[in-house]
């Protein structure tokens, strides 16, 4: 037990938390943007998977990190826009469309990987590129703190400062105001001349780009290859983090870190002489518990509002 505690309260554990939180942060911020625009769905897993695959494939074929980044972003954005086309243009069921896209991404990336390199498990034979790690001057020389905060992948630092830019975009720009207006009341937005569908597509594009960075990090930062279903539920965890954060930037940021701690803890606890499956399931169990607590609190809030509304109606009738 003392060994486990030493592992948890260490610089290496904090380093692991930050690294594991990176794709969750990208996904959660993408989900927050979509939620604010009233187009939250469950296809984030698909967006991250396609971004991860196309980033690796393009960087391997062109030997260009920039082309890999661009291809990954396009993969994530196009996935989101497909969702928008089916649900906004064709009025398809949102949940079913999300499930279809997730299934397509799971099988489609394996099919494309087999065509490209003849493998179905991982793209080890592809000479794909990876984003560099960055040593922060001065900080890297500080004991413990330097070990935990310096030396991360460059995309990790992008993820850590991303909430600031998301906050500015959503709450401090005219576009953010339009996104929030459409998300709160489409009819009211349309009545003041806002093109609702156009704003939804813009929201999906921005959310898709942010979410895609999480997939790109998985295959070009966290690892150096694409593996089958490598996102492993992180898209759903991102949605859960956004829900628990109530679509607010700081709470969503903190919730994402909480999920990152749960994932890092699961990895650390696998050193115990117990079935590893128990600890591998820990992040998902925590996700379910968090969603249950969120649903319970929202239900209680709705009941309170409903009760207050009935009391007001009764009082007005008496008067």
Helices and strands as residue ranges (DSSP letters): H 2-8, H 11-36, H 44-62, H 65-84, I 85-89, H 94-117, E 133-134, G 139-141, H 145-149, E 152-153, H 154-172, H 174-184, H 186-191, H 196-217, I 218-222, H 234-244, H 249-269, H 276-280, H 282-318
